Amino acid sequence: MNQDYIKPDNWSIIEEGFDAESVKSSESLFSIGNGAMGQRANFEENYTGETFQGSYIAGIYYPDKTKVGWWKNGYPKYFAKVLNAPNWIGIDIEINDENLDLNTCTEVKNFRRELNMKEGWYNRSFEAVLQNGTEIGVNIRRFLCMNLDEVGIINYEITALNKDTKIVYKPYVDAGVSNEDANWEEKFWEPMDVKRSGNEAFVTAQTFKTHFKATTFMQNSIFINGKNGNISPSNIKTGTDKIQFSFDVIIAKGQKSSIQKIGGYTVSLNHENTVAAAEAVIKEALAKGYNQLLEEQIEAWAKIWEMSDITIEGDVKAQQGIRFNIFQLNQTYSGKDSRLNIGPKGFTGEKYGGSTYWDTEAYCIPFYMATKDQQVARNLLTYRYNQLDKAIENAKDNLGFKNGAALYPMVTMNGEECHNEWEITHEEIHRNGAIAFAIFNYYRFTGDYSYIPEKGLEVLIGIARFWHQRANFSTDKNQYVILGVTGPNEYENNVNNNFYTNYIAKWCIDYTHEQILKVSLEYPIDHKRIIEKVKLSDAELQEWKKVSGNMYFPYSEKHGVYLQQDGFLDKELVLVKDLDKSQRPINQKWSWDRVLRSPYIKQADTLQGFYFFEDHFTREQLEKHFDFYEPFTVHESSLSPCVHSIQAAKLDKMNMAYTFYLRTSRLDLDDYNKEVEEGCHITSMAGTWMSIVEGFGGMRVKNDALHFSPKIPKEWTGYSFKINFRNQILKVAVNHHDTQLTLEGSKEMTVFINGNAVLVEPNSLVVV
């Protein structure tokens, strides 16, 4: 834990007291989104202190030219930037001819922020004493409509506290923005048109290179003591990429005035005429009005929480943590648009670039499968199918592979590789395995096999071909090996025979072969179509089986464990507990050379294999590997604590499981890795959900049935969650005495609790 200023609360994220040192962290933590757009919690008014400005539109990106010291063949040509979108939230404020700026005020009192996760809105309030002696009270509420997802609303209210006050509201839209992490300090937006009509304004710009067009719009209404003043702008400033209105108001001491600003984006991804679309959406928002839009927002979030909420009794920080994670996941990806995916920072920051990592398949799909309709997870699988040609092109052009072998990108926006670190782009090839595993996991959970003959089998064949060609035969070992890779543990680059990579490669080939046989028997028309399309022969299949049947896995007889990679035992094996705390996190304290030579593990690697393929190993094997590798793990990846929490719970190491749960659920709230100001770790938040459902709840799917082995931390008095399993909703509630099951559906379901079959009938309570 590196910060502790967020107040514990079951349903809200709360900050009290203004601290300039926390501004950038809070801008991340109080971010809001609605699946189509999002923004950091930047102040609406001008702020001259340290800040990280960020607004984002889903699916909009820029191919920033890769910046490297020495070009190597196969480097991606660009690093895709999640773009800082034009600013629609800005409202400069003048108070008795002085600019309101919390960085220069004489005093800021009663400062409070609240992100109300239950209802989906962000509120900020404070009292300020300006240098001219004027005292004001300010309350701002902002939300991004979940239903009308091109629209956001701001209600900015000012109360005159000590004297009559002249207020000038100066709302604006501005396309002259830049990214914090631009490689070449370029602007990414080209202004095209600025238009004004009454109290409405429209700035249209398009991205350089990719030519995404966005119209950023605003409509402003001024209220005095709650009544619309029907005030027109006293001044209008128009530039090539910005338009700003001025509205003058004078209020007496004790009176209130407010500006309600409607804003947002209409984009060429969805509209041919973005200005006309903006005009239409403003009209719809105005017809509803602020109060109705807020009510619809509350109702939309109530519906989301009805299915996805996890309750924890007796531990407010644990409850706050899981709800924060679930809230961020739901406002990042709604599942409505199969062109979109789940970026690692969502709408909270720019770091990492790209919108799609292996995190989606390894961590996020289970959450979306279980808390939404299965079509949402199928959309995520379809996203990868639609990019199969690009994956084949990537393997061919960048690695010299042939015959339809597919290497999916480590990071992508449109299917092309856009990660500019060589050791990741070319070596962290295990991401292919996660995509195949997600196909398997989708069928295992939903029972919907149709995806495989329709789309998935082609993906599996491309991936299997890649593994077949990527492995080579070692005459020394008389087995197939995979050389020069980076496993999930990115603190080891260019290693040979990473256990996790080799294991998932073997599994992918075997699983693909099984599905080819199944499709040939049950879907012969699809089988014929696919085999002819990809030109797959029996001879090639036999070559695959040679590789998977004779894959090498490094193993230590001395320790009785599979080795993370061939040279792991050659390292100086100093445990994390014996590492000086001043050296943590090592990725911020050490040179990369020192990190690579160390035994320290960034995240679950060998244990990631044991997590995916738990049924392939005994409990005793898991425990031996957990006890060997966890002491070397620094958990400096957001993806690490959740896997370890799940495995610790399975091994009845409940203190460890609880500690890891708190770390994954409060990773950003408590800033464990000293980097939250860059944005939140969105994709790992799905792992937090898994740490409760799969960890403490022990949920597994075996033989088309749900199995649970419930456990509960001593710090909790109870917890509950819901699972949408094959279109029936099962609620599981666990306390220290029993497990309670209720079913929303039309037919009975057999569930296994600690291996014992339990029949659950619709709308009835079963206590085990």
C-alpha positions in Angstrom: 0.0 0.0 0.0 1.4 3.4 -1.0 -1.6 5.6 -0.4 -4.5 5.6 2.1 -6.7 8.7 1.5 -9.7 7.0 -0.1 -12.4 6.8 2.6 -13.9 3.3 3.1 -17.5 3.1 1.9 -19.6 0.3 0.6 -20.9 2.0 -2.6 -18.7 5.1 -3.2 -15.1 6.2 -3.7 -14.7 9.2 -1.5 -11.9 11.8 -1.1 -12.1 14.5 1.6 -9.7 17.5 1.7 -7.8 19.1 -1.1 -4.3 17.8 -1.6 -2.5 18.9 -4.8 -0.2 15.9 -4.4 -3.2 13.5 -4.9 -4.8 15.3 -7.9 -3.4 13.0 -10.7 -4.1 9.8 -8.7 -7.6 11.0 -8.1 -8.1 11.9 -11.7 -7.5 8.1 -12.4 -9.6 6.8 -9.5 -12.6 8.9 -10.1 -12.7 8.4 -13.9 -16.0 7.7 -15.6 -17.1 6.0 -18.8 -20.0 4.3 -20.5 -18.5 1.9 -23.0 -18.5 4.4 -25.8 -16.4 7.1 -24.2 -14.8 8.1 -20.9 -12.7 10.6 -19.2 -10.3 11.1 -16.3 -11.7 13.2 -13.4 -10.1 16.4 -14.5 -11.5 19.6 -13.1 -13.9 21.4 -15.4 -12.5 24.8 -14.4 -8.9 25.8 -15.2 -6.3 24.2 -12.9 -2.7 25.4 -13.1 -1.3 22.6 -10.8 0.0 19.2 -11.8 -2.7 17.4 -13.9 -3.0 14.7 -16.5 -5.7 15.7 -18.9 -7.5 12.8 -20.6 -10.8 12.1 -22.5 -11.1 9.1 -24.7 -13.4 7.7 -27.4 -13.8 3.9 -27.8 -12.3 2.6 -31.0 -10.4 5.8 -32.0 -6.6 5.5 -32.2 -3.5 6.9 -33.8 -0.6 4.9 -35.3 2.3 6.8 -33.7 5.5 6.0 -35.5 7.7 3.6 -33.4 10.6 5.4 -31.8 13.7 3.2 -31.4 17.4 3.7 -31.3 18.1 1.0 -33.8 15.6 -0.5 -36.2 15.4 -4.3 -36.4 13.5 -6.4 -39.0 10.1 -7.2 -37.8 9.6 -4.1 -35.5 6.0 -2.9 -35.6 5.8 0.2 -37.8 3.8 2.0 -35.1 2.7 2.0 -31.5 -1.0 2.6 -31.4 -2.0 5.4 -29.1 -5.2 5.6 -27.2 -6.0 9.2 -28.1 -6.6 12.0 -25.8 -9.9 13.2 -27.4 -11.1 16.7 -27.8 -12.1 18.3 -24.5 -15.9 18.9 -24.0 -15.9 19.2 -20.2 -14.1 22.5 -19.9 -15.8 25.4 -18.2 -13.5 28.3 -17.3 -15.0 30.3 -14.4 -14.5 34.0 -13.5 -15.6 35.1 -10.0 -15.7 38.9 -9.6 -13.1 39.2 -12.4 -10.8 36.6 -11.0 -10.2 33.2 -12.6 -11.3 30.3 -10.4 -8.2 28.0 -10.0 -7.8 25.8 -7.0 -4.1 26.0 -7.4 -4.1 29.8 -6.7 -7.0 30.2 -4.3 -6.2 31.7 -0.9 -8.0 28.8 0.7 -9.9 25.6 -0.3 -12.2 24.2 2.4 -14.5 21.2 2.6 -13.2 19.7 -0.6 -14.9 16.4 -1.3 -15.1 14.0 -4.3 -17.5 11.1 -4.6 -17.7 8.5 -7.3 -21.1 6.9 -6.6 -20.8 3.5 -8.2 -24.3 2.4 -7.3 -25.9 5.2 -9.4 -23.1 6.0 -11.9 -22.2 9.6 -11.2 -19.2 11.7 -10.1 -19.6 14.6 -7.7 -17.1 17.3 -6.5 -17.7 20.0 -4.0 -15.7 22.6 -2.2 -15.7 26.1 -0.7 -13.0 28.5 -2.0 -11.7 31.8 -0.9 -10.3 33.7 -3.9 -7.5 36.2 -3.8 -10.0 39.0 -4.3 -11.7 37.9 -1.0 -14.8 36.4 -2.6 -16.0 33.2 -1.0 -18.0 30.7 -3.0 -19.5 27.2 -2.5 -19.2 24.9 -5.5 -20.9 21.6 -6.3 -20.4 19.8 -9.6 -22.1 16.6 -10.7 -21.0 14.8 -13.9 -22.1 11.6 -15.5 -21.9 9.8 -18.9 -25.2 8.4 -20.0 -25.3 4.6 -20.1 -28.3 4.6 -22.4 -27.7 7.7 -24.5 -24.0 6.8 -24.8 -22.8 9.7 -26.9 -23.9 12.2 -24.2 -22.4 13.4 -21.0 -23.9 15.9 -18.5 -22.3 18.4 -16.1 -24.3 20.4 -13.6 -21.9 23.1 -12.2 -23.5 25.0 -9.3 -22.0 28.1 -7.5 -23.3 29.7 -4.3 -22.2 33.2 -3.3 -21.2 32.8 0.4 -20.0 36.2 1.5 -21.0 38.9 -1.0 -22.9 39.6 -4.2 -21.0 37.9 -6.9 -20.6 38.3 -10.6 -20.0 35.0 -12.3 -18.8 34.5 -15.9 -19.2 30.9 -17.1 -17.0 30.2 -20.1 -17.8 26.7 -21.4 -15.8 25.4 -24.4 -15.0 22.5 -26.7 -11.4 22.2 -27.8 -9.8 19.9 -30.3 -6.3 21.3 -29.7 -5.3 18.5 -27.4 -2.2 16.4 -27.2 -1.2 13.1 -25.7 1.1 12.8 -22.6 2.9 9.9 -24.2 3.3 11.0 -27.9 6.5 9.5 -29.3 7.3 12.6 -31.4 5.3 15.2 -29.5 2.9 15.5 -32.4 -0.7 16.6 -32.4 -3.0 13.8 -33.4 -6.1 15.7 -34.4 -6.6 17.9 -37.5 -9.3 20.5 -37.1 -11.9 20.5 -39.9 -14.8 22.8 -38.9 -16.2 24.9 -36.1 -19.9 25.6 -36.0 -22.3 27.4 -33.6 -26.1 27.6 -33.3 -27.6 29.4 -30.4 -26.2 27.9 -27.1 -24.9 24.9 -29.1 -21.4 24.5 -30.5 -19.7 21.9 -32.6 -16.0 21.3 -33.3 -15.2 18.7 -35.9 -11.7 17.2 -36.2 -10.2 14.1 -37.7 -7.2 12.0 -36.7 -4.2 12.2 -38.9 -3.4 9.0 -40.8 -6.4 7.0 -39.6 -8.9 9.7 -40.5 -11.4 9.0 -37.8 -13.8 11.9 -37.7 -15.3 13.2 -34.4 -17.7 16.0 -33.7 -17.3 17.3 -30.2 -20.4 19.2 -29.1 -21.8 21.2 -26.3 -25.1 22.8 -25.3 -25.3 25.2 -22.3 -28.2 26.3 -20.1 -27.8 28.8 -17.3 -29.9 28.6 -14.1 -30.4 31.0 -11.3 -31.8 29.6 -8.1 -33.0 26.5 -10.0 -34.8 28.3 -12.8 -33.6 28.5 -16.4 -32.5 32.0 -17.1 -32.7 31.6 -20.9 -29.4 33.5 -21.1 -27.6 33.9 -24.3 -23.8 34.1 -24.6 -22.4 37.6 -24.1 -19.3 36.8 -26.0 -18.1 34.0 -28.3 -14.5 33.2 -29.2 -14.0 31.0 -32.2 -10.7 29.5 -33.4 -9.7 26.8 -35.9 -10.1 24.1 -33.2 -11.9 25.7 -30.3 -15.1 27.6 -29.5 -15.9 29.2 -26.2 -19.0 31.0 -25.0 -19.3 33.5 -22.1 -22.4 33.7 -19.9 -22.6 36.6 -17.4 -24.6 36.2 -14.2 -24.9 38.3 -11.0 -26.2 36.7 -7.9 -26.7 38.1 -4.4 -25.1 36.7 -1.3 -26.7 33.3 -0.5 -28.1 32.8 -4.0 -27.1 30.0 -6.4 -26.4 29.9 -10.1 -25.5 26.9 -12.2 -24.6 25.9 -15.7 -25.8 22.7 -17.2 -23.6 21.5 -20.0 -24.5 18.7 -22.3 -21.5 17.4 -24.2 -20.0 14.4 -25.9 -18.9 13.0 -29.2 -20.5 11.7 -32.5 -18.0 9.8 -34.6 -17.6 8.5 -38.1 -17.4 4.9 -36.8 -21.2 5.3 -36.3 -22.4 8.2 -38.4 -21.9 9.5 -41.9 -22.8 13.1 -40.9 -21.3 13.6 -37.4 -22.6 17.2 -37.0 -26.2 16.2 -37.9 -25.9 13.3 -35.4 -24.7 15.7 -32.7 -27.6 18.0 -33.3 -30.0 15.1 -33.0 -28.5 13.7 -29.8 -28.5 17.2 -28.2 -32.2 17.5 -29.1 -32.9 14.1 -27.5 -31.0 15.0 -24.4 -32.7 18.4 -24.0 -36.1 16.7 -24.4 -35.4 14.4 -21.5 -33.8 17.1 -19.3 -31.1 16.7 -16.6 -33.4 15.1 -14.0 -34.8 12.4 -16.3 -31.3 11.6 -17.7 -30.0 11.2 -14.1 -32.9 9.0 -13.3 -32.3 6.9 -16.4 -28.6 6.7 -15.3 -29.5 5.4 -11.9 -31.9 2.8 -13.4 -29.3 1.6 -15.9 -26.7 1.0 -13.2 -29.3 -0.7 -11.0 -29.9 -3.2 -13.8 -26.1 -3.7 -14.2 -25.6 -4.2 -10.5 -28.6 -6.6 -10.2 -26.5 -9.2 -12.1 -22.9 -8.3 -11.5 -22.7 -7.2 -7.9 -20.7 -9.1 -5.3 -21.6 -8.5 -1.7 -19.2 -8.8 1.2 -20.3 -8.5 4.8 -18.1 -7.4 7.6 -15.2 -5.8 5.6 -15.9 -2.4 4.1 -12.6 -2.1 2.4 -12.9 -5.5 0.7 -16.5 -4.6 -0.3 -15.4 -1.2 -1.7 -12.6 -2.8 -3.6 -14.6 -5.4 -5.5 -17.4 -2.9 -6.4 -14.8 -0.5 -7.7 -13.4 -3.2 -9.9 -16.8 -4.3 -11.2 -17.8 -0.7 -11.8 -14.8 0.1 -13.9 -15.2 -3.1 -16.0 -18.8 -2.3 -16.7 -18.1 1.3 -17.7 -15.2 0.3 -19.9 -16.9 -2.4 -22.0 -20.7 -2.9 -22.4 -20.5 -5.7 -25.0 -22.7 -3.8 -27.5 -20.1 -3.4 -30.2 -18.0 -6.3 -31.4 -15.5 -3.9 -33.0 -14.4 -2.8 -29.5 -12.4 -4.5 -26.8 -11.1 -3.9 -23.3 -8.0 -1.8 -23.1 -5.7 -2.3 -20.1 -6.3 1.3 -18.9 -9.8 1.6 -20.2 -10.9 5.2 -20.2 -8.5 6.2 -17.3 -5.2 6.8 -19.0 -3.0 6.4 -22.1 -0.3 3.9 -20.9 0.3 0.7 -22.9 -1.5 1.9 -26.0 -3.8 -0.4 -28.0 -7.1 -1.7 -27.0 -6.5 -5.4 -26.9 -4.1 -7.6 -24.9 -4.1 -11.3 -24.0 -5.7 -10.0 -20.8 -9.1 -10.0 -22.5 -9.0 -13.8 -23.1 -7.2 -14.8 -20.0 -9.0 -12.7 -17.4 -11.9 -10.7 -18.8 -14.0 -13.2 -20.7 -14.9 -15.2 -17.6 -16.3 -12.1 -16.0 -18.4 -11.1 -19.0 -19.6 -14.7 -19.6 -20.9 -15.0 -16.1 -22.4 -11.6 -15.5 -23.9 -10.8 -18.9 -25.6 -12.6 -21.8 -23.2 -15.1 -23.4 -23.4 -13.0 -26.6 -21.1 -10.4 -25.0 -18.3 -13.0 -24.6 -19.0 -14.3 -28.1 -18.5 -10.8 -29.4 -15.1 -10.8 -27.8 -14.2 -14.1 -29.6 -15.6 -12.8 -32.9 -13.3 -9.8 -32.5 -10.3 -12.1 -32.8 -11.9 -14.1 -35.6 -12.3 -10.9 -37.6 -8.6 -10.2 -37.2 -7.4 -13.7 -38.2 -6.1 -12.5 -41.6 -4.0 -9.9 -39.8 -2.6 -12.5 -37.4 -1.6 -14.7 -40.4 0.0 -11.7 -42.1 1.9 -10.9 -38.8 3.4 -14.4 -38.6 4.3 -14.3 -42.3 5.7 -10.8 -42.7 7.4 -10.4 -39.3 8.5 -13.9 -38.5 8.7 -15.7 -41.8 6.1 -18.3 -41.1 4.0 -19.9 -43.8 1.0 -22.0 -44.6 -1.5 -19.9 -42.7 0.3 -19.9 -39.3 -1.2 -17.2 -37.2 0.5 -15.1 -34.5 -2.0 -12.8 -32.9 -0.5 -9.4 -31.8 0.5 -8.7 -28.3 -1.1 -5.3 -28.6 -3.6 -4.2 -31.2 -6.3 -1.9 -32.4 -7.2 -3.4 -35.7 -5.4 -6.7 -35.8 -2.0 -5.4 -36.6 0.8 -5.6 -34.1 1.4 -2.2 -32.5 3.7 -2.9 -29.5 7.1 -1.5 -30.0 9.2 -3.5 -27.6 11.0 -6.2 -29.5 11.2 -8.7 -26.6 7.5 -8.5 -26.2 6.4 -8.3 -29.8 8.4 -11.3 -31.0 9.0 -13.3 -27.8 5.8 -13.1 -25.7 4.1 -15.5 -28.0 2.2 -17.2 -25.3 -0.7 -14.8 -26.0 -1.7 -17.1 -28.9 -2.4 -19.8 -26.3 -4.8 -17.5 -24.3 -6.9 -17.0 -27.4 -7.3 -20.7 -28.0 -8.0 -21.2 -24.3 -10.8 -18.6 -24.4 -12.5 -20.6 -27.2 -12.3 -23.7 -25.0 -13.4 -21.8 -21.9 -16.4 -20.2 -23.8 -17.7 -23.6 -24.9 -17.0 -25.2 -21.4 -19.0 -22.5 -19.7 -21.9 -21.7 -22.1 -22.3 -25.0 -23.8 -22.5 -23.1 -27.1 -20.4 -25.2 -29.5 -21.7 -23.4 -32.6 -18.9 -20.8 -32.4 -16.2 -23.4 -33.1 -17.5 -24.7 -36.5 -18.6 -21.2 -37.5 -15.5 -19.3 -36.7 -13.3 -20.7 -33.9 -11.9 -23.7 -35.7 -10.1 -21.5 -38.3 -8.6 -19.5 -35.4 -7.4 -22.7 -33.7 -5.9 -24.1 -36.9 -3.9 -20.9 -37.5 -2.6 -21.0 -33.9 -1.7 -24.7 -34.0 0.2 -24.1 -37.2 2.1 -21.4 -35.5 3.1 -23.6 -32.6 4.1 -26.4 -35.0 6.4 -24.1 -36.9 7.7 -22.2 -33.8 8.9 -25.4 -32.1 12.1 -27.1 -33.3 13.6 -30.5 -32.7 16.5 -30.7 -30.4 18.8 -33.7 -31.2 20.5 -33.2 -27.8 17.2 -33.6 -25.9 15.5 -35.8 -28.5 12.4 -33.6 -28.0 10.8 -30.5 -29.4 11.8 -27.2 -27.8 10.7 -23.6 -28.1 13.6 -21.1 -27.9 13.9 -17.4 -27.4 10.7 -16.5 -25.7 9.3 -14.3 -22.9 6.7 -16.0 -20.7 4.1 -14.2 -18.7 6.9 -13.2 -16.4 8.3 -10.3 -18.3 11.3 -10.1 -15.9 12.8 -12.9 -18.1 13.4 -12.1 -21.8 14.8 -14.4 -24.5 14.7 -17.6 -22.5 14.5 -21.1 -23.7 11.7 -23.5 -22.9 9.4 -21.4 -20.7 7.2 -24.1 -19.1 4.0 -22.1 -19.5 4.7 -21.4 -23.2 5.7 -25.0 -24.0 2.7 -26.4 -22.1 0.1 -24.2 -23.7 1.6 -24.8 -27.2 1.2 -28.6 -26.7 -2.3 -28.1 -25.4 -3.3 -25.9 -28.3 -2.2 -28.4 -30.9 -4.0 -31.3 -29.1 -7.1 -29.3 -28.5 -7.3 -28.2 -32.1 -6.8 -31.7 -33.3 -9.7 -32.8 -31.1 -12.0 -30.1 -32.5 -11.2 -31.0 -36.1 -12.3 -34.5 -35.4 -15.4 -33.4 -33.5 -16.4 -30.9 -36.3 -15.8 -33.6 -39.0 -18.3 -35.9 -37.2 -21.0 -33.4 -36.1 -20.7 -30.5 -38.6 -19.5 -32.2 -41.8 -20.5 -29.3 -44.0 -18.5 -26.8 -41.9 -15.6 -29.2 -41.7 -15.4 -29.5 -45.5 -15.6 -25.7 -45.9 -12.9 -25.1 -43.4 -10.5 -27.8 -44.5 -10.7 -26.7 -48.1 -10.3 -23.1 -47.2 -7.2 -23.6 -45.0 -5.8 -26.5 -47.1 -5.2 -28.8 -44.1 -4.0 -32.3 -44.8 -3.8 -35.5 -42.7 0.0 -35.4 -43.3 0.2 -32.0 -41.7 -1.9 -33.2 -38.7 0.5 -36.0 -38.2 3.4 -33.5 -38.1 1.6 -31.5 -35.5 1.1 -34.6 -33.3 4.9 -35.3 -33.4 5.5 -31.9 -31.8 2.8 -32.0 -29.2 3.5 -35.6 -28.3 7.2 -35.0 -27.7 7.3 -31.5 -26.2 10.1 -30.8 -23.7 9.3 -29.4 -20.3 12.2 -28.4 -18.0 12.0 -30.2 -14.7 14.1 -30.2 -11.5 14.3 -33.6 -9.8 16.0 -31.9 -6.9 13.0 -29.6 -6.2 10.3 -31.7 -7.7 9.0 -28.9 -9.9 8.8 -27.9 -13.5 11.2 -25.1 -14.1 10.0 -21.7 -15.3 12.7 -22.0 -18.0 15.9 -23.9 -18.7 18.2 -21.5 -16.8 16.1 -20.6 -13.8 18.2 -22.6 -11.2 21.3 -20.8 -12.5 20.1 -17.6 -10.9 21.0 -16.4 -7.4 17.9 -17.6 -5.7 17.3 -15.0 -3.1 13.8 -14.9 -1.8 11.6 -11.8 -2.0 11.4 -11.7 1.8 15.1 -11.3 1.9 15.1 -8.4 -0.5 15.5 -4.9 1.0 12.2 -3.2 0.9 13.9 0.0 -0.3 14.6 -1.9 -3.6 10.9 -2.3 -4.4 9.3 -2.1 -6.9 12.4 -3.5 -8.7 11.1 -2.3 -12.1 11.4 1.3 -10.8 14.6 0.8 -8.8 16.8 -1.5 -10.8 18.4 -1.5 -14.3 16.6 -3.8 -16.7 19.8 -5.9 -16.9 19.7 -6.5 -13.2 16.0 -7.4 -13.3 16.6 -10.0 -16.0 19.4 -11.7 -14.1 17.4 -11.8 -10.9 15.1 -14.7 -9.9 12.2 -12.4 -9.3 8.9 -13.1 -11.0 6.6 -10.3 -12.1 3.5 -12.4 -12.2 2.2 -16.0 -12.2 4.1 -17.8 -15.0 4.5 -21.5 -14.3 1.6 -21.0 -11.9 -0.4 -19.5 -14.7 -0.2 -22.9 -16.4 -1.4 -24.6 -13.2 -4.3 -22.1 -13.1 -5.5 -22.7 -16.7 -4.9 -26.5 -16.6 -5.7 -27.2 -13.0 -7.3 -30.6 -13.9 -4.0 -31.7 -15.5 -2.2 -31.7 -12.1 -2.7 -33.0 -8.6 -3.3 -30.8 -5.6 0.0 -31.9 -4.3 1.8 -30.8 -7.5 0.0 -27.4 -7.3 1.1 -27.0 -3.7 4.7 -27.9 -4.4 4.9 -25.4 -7.3 3.1 -22.7 -5.4 5.4 -23.0 -2.4 8.4 -22.9 -4.7 7.5 -20.0 -7.0 5.4 -17.6 -4.9 8.4 -16.7 -2.6 10.2 -15.4 -5.7 7.2 -13.5 -7.0 7.2 -9.7 -6.5 3.7 -9.3 -7.9 4.6 -6.1 -9.8 2.1 -7.0 -12.5 -1.6 -6.2 -11.9 -2.4 -9.7 -13.2 -0.4 -11.5 -10.5 -2.3 -11.3 -7.1 -5.6 -12.7 -8.5 -4.1 -15.9 -9.7 -2.2 -16.4 -6.5 -5.3 -15.6 -4.5 -7.3 -18.3 -6.3 -4.6 -20.9 -5.8 -4.0 -20.0 -2.2 -7.7 -20.5 -1.5 -7.7 -23.9 -3.2 -4.7 -24.9 -1.0 -6.5 -23.6 2.2 -3.9 -20.9 2.6 -6.6 -18.5 3.6 -4.5 -15.8 5.1 -2.5 -15.6 1.9 -5.7 -15.8 -0.3 -7.2 -12.9 1.6 -4.0 -10.8 1.5 -3.8 -11.3 -2.3 -7.5 -10.5 -2.7 -7.0 -7.2 -1.0 -4.0 -6.5 -3.1 -5.8 -7.2 -6.4 -9.1 -5.5 -5.4 -7.4 -2.4 -4.0 -4.4 -2.3 -6.3 -5.3 1.1 -7.6 -7.3 2.5 -4.6 -4.2 1.9 -2.4 -1.7 2.4 -5.3 0.3 -0.8 -4.5 2.6 -0.3 -7.6 3.1 3.5 -7.3 1.6 4.2 -10.7 -2.1 4.8 -10.4 -1.7 8.4 -11.6 -1.1 6.9 -15.1 -4.5 5.2 -15.0 -6.3 2.2 -13.5 -5.5 -1.4 -14.2 -8.8 -2.3 -15.9 -8.2 -5.7 -17.3 -6.8 -7.1 -14.1 -10.0 -6.1 -12.4 -11.7 -9.1 -13.9 -9.1 -11.2 -12.0 -10.4 -9.6 -8.8 -13.9 -10.9 -9.6 -12.3 -14.4 -10.3 -10.5 -14.3 -7.0 -13.9 -14.3 -5.2 -15.9 -16.5 -7.5 -13.2 -19.0 -8.4 -11.0 -18.5 -5.4 -13.2 -18.3 -2.3 -16.3 -19.6 -4.1 -14.2 -22.4 -5.7 -16.4 -22.3 -8.9 -15.4 -24.6 -11.6 -17.2 -26.0 -14.6 -16.9 -29.8 -15.0 -18.9 -32.1 -17.2 -21.4 -29.4 -18.0 -22.2 -28.6 -14.4 -21.2 -26.0 -11.9 -19.0 -27.1 -9.0 -18.3 -25.0 -5.9 -16.0 -25.5 -2.9 -16.9 -22.5 -0.8 -14.5 -21.0 1.7 -14.7 -17.7 3.6 -12.0 -15.5 5.0 -12.1 -15.0 8.8 -12.4 -11.3 8.2 -15.8 -11.6 6.5 -19.2 -12.7 7.9 -20.5 -13.5 4.5 -20.4 -12.9 0.7 -22.6 -13.6 -2.3 -22.4 -13.4 -6.1 -24.5 -14.4 -9.1 -23.6 -16.5 -12.1 -25.4 -16.6 -15.4 -24.8 -20.2 -16.3 -26.4 -21.3 -19.6 -29.2 -18.7 -19.4 -30.1 -19.5 -15.8 -29.0 -17.2 -13.0 -27.7 -18.9 -9.8 -27.1 -16.9 -6.7 -24.5 -18.2 -4.3 -24.3 -16.9 -0.7 -21.7 -18.1 1.7 -21.2 -17.6 5.4 -19.3 -19.4 8.1 -22.1 -21.9 8.6 -23.5 -22.8 5.3 -23.9 -22.1 1.5 -27.2 -20.9 0.2 -28.3 -21.3 -3.4 -31.2 -19.7 -5.2 -32.0 -20.1 -8.9 -33.7 -17.7 -11.3 -34.8 -19.8 -14.3 -37.4 -22.1 -15.7 -35.8 -25.5 -14.9 -34.0 -27.2 -12.1 -30.2 -27.3 -12.0 -27.9 -29.8 -10.4 -25.0 -28.0 -8.7 -22.1 -29.7 -6.9 -21.0 -28.4 -3.5 -17.7 -29.9 -2.3 -18.3 -32.8 -4.7 -21.8 -33.5 -3.6 -24.7 -33.1 -6.0 -27.4 -30.6 -4.9 -30.6 -30.1 -6.8 -31.7 -26.5 -7.0 -35.3 -25.8 -8.2 -36.4 -22.4 -9.6 -37.3 -19.7 -7.1 -36.5 -21.8 -4.1 -33.7 -21.6 -1.5 -31.4 -24.5 -0.9 -29.1 -24.4 2.2 -26.1 -26.7 2.2 
